[in-house]
Amino acid sequence: MTASPAAVQSTLATLRASPVLFGPPGEPWADMMRRIATPGHAAEVDQESYDYYLNVLPPRWMGEGFMFAEGAEPLRYFWRAGRRFFCRQMTWNEALIFCAAAGIPTPN
């Protein structure tokens, strides 16, 4: 697999440009999980959640943020902008496009 840095950058920019859903202060974990699990939008998360996903399993990819997947599921993209943290659940098609661009295996 050969990586294409330009395609990776383009894909990440598209993901980061998604509309953002914000959670209420003190949002319960289960509610946050539902909010970040839906493709098509980004979701702001707190630093604790960002760090959890960064450390619970090895990231599938690291660069401008990181990609997370637990087994055979589409990737979830996490990034930070200043002091804010975001997550974007990918569709299978988006994950396949990103994996091809990044030269990494698809989650299986």
Biotite code that builds the C-alpha atoms (Angstrom):
import biotite.structure as struc

atoms = struc.array([
    struc.Atom([0.000, 0.000, 0.000], chain_id="A", res_id=1, res_name="MET", atom_name="CA", element="C"),
    struc.Atom([1.364, 3.399, -0.988], chain_id="A", res_id=2, res_name="THR", atom_name="CA", element="C"),
    struc.Atom([0.271, 6.466, 0.930], chain_id="A", res_id=3, res_name="ALA", atom_name="CA", element="C"),
    struc.Atom([-0.840, 9.648, -0.813], chain_id="A", res_id=4, res_name="SER", atom_name="CA", element="C"),
    struc.Atom([-0.223, 12.597, 1.543], chain_id="A", res_id=5, res_name="PRO", atom_name="CA", element="C"),
    struc.Atom([-2.313, 14.948, -0.621], chain_id="A", res_id=6, res_name="ALA", atom_name="CA", element="C"),
    struc.Atom([-5.289, 12.559, -0.568], chain_id="A", res_id=7, res_name="ALA", atom_name="CA", element="C"),
    struc.Atom([-4.929, 12.115, 3.202], chain_id="A", res_id=8, res_name="VAL", atom_name="CA", element="C"),
    struc.Atom([-4.913, 15.890, 3.728], chain_id="A", res_id=9, res_name="GLN", atom_name="CA", element="C"),
    struc.Atom([-7.929, 16.339, 1.474], chain_id="A", res_id=10, res_name="SER", atom_name="CA", element="C"),
    struc.Atom([-9.898, 13.619, 3.265], chain_id="A", res_id=11, res_name="THR", atom_name="CA", element="C"),
    struc.Atom([-9.041, 15.020, 6.708], chain_id="A", res_id=12, res_name="LEU", atom_name="CA", element="C"),
    struc.Atom([-10.023, 18.534, 5.634], chain_id="A", res_id=13, res_name="ALA", atom_name="CA", element="C"),
    struc.Atom([-13.390, 17.244, 4.423], chain_id="A", res_id=14, res_name="THR", atom_name="CA", element="C"),
    struc.Atom([-13.997, 15.393, 7.696], chain_id="A", res_id=15, res_name="LEU", atom_name="CA", element="C"),
    struc.Atom([-13.038, 18.441, 9.785], chain_id="A", res_id=16, res_name="ARG", atom_name="CA", element="C"),
    struc.Atom([-15.419, 20.632, 7.753], chain_id="A", res_id=17, res_name="ALA", atom_name="CA", element="C"),
    struc.Atom([-18.447, 18.600, 8.880], chain_id="A", res_id=18, res_name="SER", atom_name="CA", element="C"),
    struc.Atom([-21.167, 20.353, 10.895], chain_id="A", res_id=19, res_name="PRO", atom_name="CA", element="C"),
    struc.Atom([-20.413, 20.067, 14.632], chain_id="A", res_id=20, res_name="VAL", atom_name="CA", element="C"),
    struc.Atom([-22.766, 18.723, 17.304], chain_id="A", res_id=21, res_name="LEU", atom_name="CA", element="C"),
    struc.Atom([-22.083, 20.038, 20.786], chain_id="A", res_id=22, res_name="PHE", atom_name="CA", element="C"),
    struc.Atom([-22.917, 18.136, 23.934], chain_id="A", res_id=23, res_name="GLY", atom_name="CA", element="C"),
    struc.Atom([-24.292, 19.709, 27.110], chain_id="A", res_id=24, res_name="PRO", atom_name="CA", element="C"),
    struc.Atom([-21.968, 20.280, 30.082], chain_id="A", res_id=25, res_name="PRO", atom_name="CA", element="C"),
    struc.Atom([-21.739, 17.142, 32.206], chain_id="A", res_id=26, res_name="GLY", atom_name="CA", element="C"),
    struc.Atom([-23.089, 14.953, 29.411], chain_id="A", res_id=27, res_name="GLU", atom_name="CA", element="C"),
    struc.Atom([-23.353, 11.302, 30.536], chain_id="A", res_id=28, res_name="PRO", atom_name="CA", element="C"),
    struc.Atom([-20.959, 8.878, 28.811], chain_id="A", res_id=29, res_name="TRP", atom_name="CA", element="C"),
    struc.Atom([-23.784, 6.908, 27.153], chain_id="A", res_id=30, res_name="ALA", atom_name="CA", element="C"),
    struc.Atom([-25.257, 10.083, 25.641], chain_id="A", res_id=31, res_name="ASP", atom_name="CA", element="C"),
    struc.Atom([-21.851, 11.189, 24.368], chain_id="A", res_id=32, res_name="MET", atom_name="CA", element="C"),
    struc.Atom([-21.291, 7.754, 22.825], chain_id="A", res_id=33, res_name="MET", atom_name="CA", element="C"),
    struc.Atom([-24.582, 8.024, 20.906], chain_id="A", res_id=34, res_name="ARG", atom_name="CA", element="C"),
    struc.Atom([-23.716, 11.546, 19.759], chain_id="A", res_id=35, res_name="ARG", atom_name="CA", element="C"),
    struc.Atom([-20.267, 10.620, 18.413], chain_id="A", res_id=36, res_name="ILE", atom_name="CA", element="C"),
    struc.Atom([-21.353, 7.347, 16.781], chain_id="A", res_id=37, res_name="ALA", atom_name="CA", element="C"),
    struc.Atom([-23.416, 8.840, 13.951], chain_id="A", res_id=38, res_name="THR", atom_name="CA", element="C"),
    struc.Atom([-21.615, 9.511, 10.649], chain_id="A", res_id=39, res_name="PRO", atom_name="CA", element="C"),
    struc.Atom([-22.142, 12.769, 8.782], chain_id="A", res_id=40, res_name="GLY", atom_name="CA", element="C"),
    struc.Atom([-21.198, 15.264, 11.455], chain_id="A", res_id=41, res_name="HIS", atom_name="CA", element="C"),
    struc.Atom([-18.367, 16.055, 13.835], chain_id="A", res_id=42, res_name="ALA", atom_name="CA", element="C"),
    struc.Atom([-18.916, 16.116, 17.578], chain_id="A", res_id=43, res_name="ALA", atom_name="CA", element="C"),
    struc.Atom([-17.066, 18.138, 20.145], chain_id="A", res_id=44, res_name="GLU", atom_name="CA", element="C"),
    struc.Atom([-15.730, 15.945, 22.961], chain_id="A", res_id=45, res_name="VAL", atom_name="CA", element="C"),
    struc.Atom([-13.899, 16.770, 26.152], chain_id="A", res_id=46, res_name="ASP", atom_name="CA", element="C"),
    struc.Atom([-10.183, 16.143, 26.610], chain_id="A", res_id=47, res_name="GLN", atom_name="CA", element="C"),
    struc.Atom([-10.862, 13.183, 28.884], chain_id="A", res_id=48, res_name="GLU", atom_name="CA", element="C"),
    struc.Atom([-12.816, 11.383, 26.129], chain_id="A", res_id=49, res_name="SER", atom_name="CA", element="C"),
    struc.Atom([-10.177, 12.288, 23.517], chain_id="A", res_id=50, res_name="TYR", atom_name="CA", element="C"),
    struc.Atom([-7.424, 10.887, 25.762], chain_id="A", res_id=51, res_name="ASP", atom_name="CA", element="C"),
    struc.Atom([-9.467, 7.761, 26.488], chain_id="A", res_id=52, res_name="TYR", atom_name="CA", element="C"),
    struc.Atom([-9.782, 6.886, 22.797], chain_id="A", res_id=53, res_name="TYR", atom_name="CA", element="C"),
    struc.Atom([-6.132, 7.720, 22.188], chain_id="A", res_id=54, res_name="LEU", atom_name="CA", element="C"),
    struc.Atom([-4.985, 5.352, 24.939], chain_id="A", res_id=55, res_name="ASN", atom_name="CA", element="C"),
    struc.Atom([-7.552, 2.527, 25.130], chain_id="A", res_id=56, res_name="VAL", atom_name="CA", element="C"),
    struc.Atom([-6.253, 0.798, 21.949], chain_id="A", res_id=57, res_name="LEU", atom_name="CA", element="C"),
    struc.Atom([-3.378, 1.578, 19.607], chain_id="A", res_id=58, res_name="PRO", atom_name="CA", element="C"),
    struc.Atom([-4.542, 4.149, 17.039], chain_id="A", res_id=59, res_name="PRO", atom_name="CA", element="C"),
    struc.Atom([-5.050, 2.779, 13.506], chain_id="A", res_id=60, res_name="ARG", atom_name="CA", element="C"),
    struc.Atom([-3.340, 5.926, 12.178], chain_id="A", res_id=61, res_name="TRP", atom_name="CA", element="C"),
    struc.Atom([-1.704, 9.018, 13.687], chain_id="A", res_id=62, res_name="MET", atom_name="CA", element="C"),
    struc.Atom([-0.958, 12.326, 12.017], chain_id="A", res_id=63, res_name="GLY", atom_name="CA", element="C"),
    struc.Atom([-3.201, 15.390, 12.292], chain_id="A", res_id=64, res_name="GLU", atom_name="CA", element="C"),
    struc.Atom([-5.122, 13.644, 15.043], chain_id="A", res_id=65, res_name="GLY", atom_name="CA", element="C"),
    struc.Atom([-5.698, 9.902, 15.073], chain_id="A", res_id=66, res_name="PHE", atom_name="CA", element="C"),
    struc.Atom([-8.009, 7.186, 13.769], chain_id="A", res_id=67, res_name="MET", atom_name="CA", element="C"),
    struc.Atom([-9.708, 4.767, 16.137], chain_id="A", res_id=68, res_name="PHE", atom_name="CA", element="C"),
    struc.Atom([-11.561, 1.540, 15.429], chain_id="A", res_id=69, res_name="ALA", atom_name="CA", element="C"),
    struc.Atom([-12.352, -1.347, 17.712], chain_id="A", res_id=70, res_name="GLU", atom_name="CA", element="C"),
    struc.Atom([-12.243, -4.339, 15.414], chain_id="A", res_id=71, res_name="GLY", atom_name="CA", element="C"),
    struc.Atom([-14.203, -4.505, 12.162], chain_id="A", res_id=72, res_name="ALA", atom_name="CA", element="C"),
    struc.Atom([-15.928, -1.130, 12.163], chain_id="A", res_id=73, res_name="GLU", atom_name="CA", element="C"),
    struc.Atom([-15.497, 2.140, 10.286], chain_id="A", res_id=74, res_name="PRO", atom_name="CA", element="C"),
    struc.Atom([-12.802, 4.457, 11.548], chain_id="A", res_id=75, res_name="LEU", atom_name="CA", element="C"),
    struc.Atom([-13.510, 7.279, 13.956], chain_id="A", res_id=76, res_name="ARG", atom_name="CA", element="C"),
    struc.Atom([-11.348, 10.387, 13.452], chain_id="A", res_id=77, res_name="TYR", atom_name="CA", element="C"),
    struc.Atom([-10.250, 12.429, 16.490], chain_id="A", res_id=78, res_name="PHE", atom_name="CA", element="C"),
    struc.Atom([-8.472, 15.778, 16.287], chain_id="A", res_id=79, res_name="TRP", atom_name="CA", element="C"),
    struc.Atom([-7.901, 18.897, 18.296], chain_id="A", res_id=80, res_name="ARG", atom_name="CA", element="C"),
    struc.Atom([-8.167, 22.537, 17.326], chain_id="A", res_id=81, res_name="ALA", atom_name="CA", element="C"),
    struc.Atom([-6.558, 24.785, 19.885], chain_id="A", res_id=82, res_name="GLY", atom_name="CA", element="C"),
    struc.Atom([-8.003, 23.743, 23.243], chain_id="A", res_id=83, res_name="ARG", atom_name="CA", element="C"),
    struc.Atom([-11.034, 22.009, 21.710], chain_id="A", res_id=84, res_name="ARG", atom_name="CA", element="C"),
    struc.Atom([-11.369, 18.319, 20.818], chain_id="A", res_id=85, res_name="PHE", atom_name="CA", element="C"),
    struc.Atom([-13.482, 16.742, 18.089], chain_id="A", res_id=86, res_name="PHE", atom_name="CA", element="C"),
    struc.Atom([-14.537, 13.363, 16.768], chain_id="A", res_id=87, res_name="CYS", atom_name="CA", element="C"),
    struc.Atom([-16.010, 12.350, 13.394], chain_id="A", res_id=88, res_name="ARG", atom_name="CA", element="C"),
    struc.Atom([-17.461, 8.876, 12.857], chain_id="A", res_id=89, res_name="GLN", atom_name="CA", element="C"),
    struc.Atom([-16.766, 7.764, 9.292], chain_id="A", res_id=90, res_name="MET", atom_name="CA", element="C"),
    struc.Atom([-18.973, 5.707, 7.028], chain_id="A", res_id=91, res_name="THR", atom_name="CA", element="C"),
    struc.Atom([-17.511, 2.483, 5.612], chain_id="A", res_id=92, res_name="TRP", atom_name="CA", element="C"),
    struc.Atom([-16.961, 4.216, 2.286], chain_id="A", res_id=93, res_name="ASN", atom_name="CA", element="C"),
    struc.Atom([-15.124, 7.138, 3.935], chain_id="A", res_id=94, res_name="GLU", atom_name="CA", element="C"),
    struc.Atom([-12.985, 4.696, 5.932], chain_id="A", res_id=95, res_name="ALA", atom_name="CA", element="C"),
    struc.Atom([-12.077, 2.725, 2.797], chain_id="A", res_id=96, res_name="LEU", atom_name="CA", element="C"),
    struc.Atom([-11.124, 5.936, 0.967], chain_id="A", res_id=97, res_name="ILE", atom_name="CA", element="C"),
    struc.Atom([-9.014, 7.113, 3.895], chain_id="A", res_id=98, res_name="PHE", atom_name="CA", element="C"),
    struc.Atom([-7.276, 3.752, 4.351], chain_id="A", res_id=99, res_name="CYS", atom_name="CA", element="C"),
    struc.Atom([-6.368, 3.658, 0.652], chain_id="A", res_id=100, res_name="ALA", atom_name="CA", element="C"),
    struc.Atom([-5.065, 7.251, 0.777], chain_id="A", res_id=101, res_name="ALA", atom_name="CA", element="C"),
    struc.Atom([-3.078, 6.610, 3.985], chain_id="A", res_id=102, res_name="ALA", atom_name="CA", element="C"),
    struc.Atom([-1.754, 3.247, 2.840], chain_id="A", res_id=103, res_name="GLY", atom_name="CA", element="C"),
    struc.Atom([-3.095, 1.456, 5.923], chain_id="A", res_id=104, res_name="ILE", atom_name="CA", element="C"),
    struc.Atom([-5.145, -1.744, 6.202], chain_id="A", res_id=105, res_name="PRO", atom_name="CA", element="C"),
    struc.Atom([-8.914, -1.469, 6.460], chain_id="A", res_id=106, res_name="THR", atom_name="CA", element="C"),
    struc.Atom([-10.382, -2.368, 9.867], chain_id="A", res_id=107, res_name="PRO", atom_name="CA", element="C"),
    struc.Atom([-11.262, -6.051, 9.988], chain_id="A", res_id=108, res_name="ASN", atom_name="CA", element="C"),
])
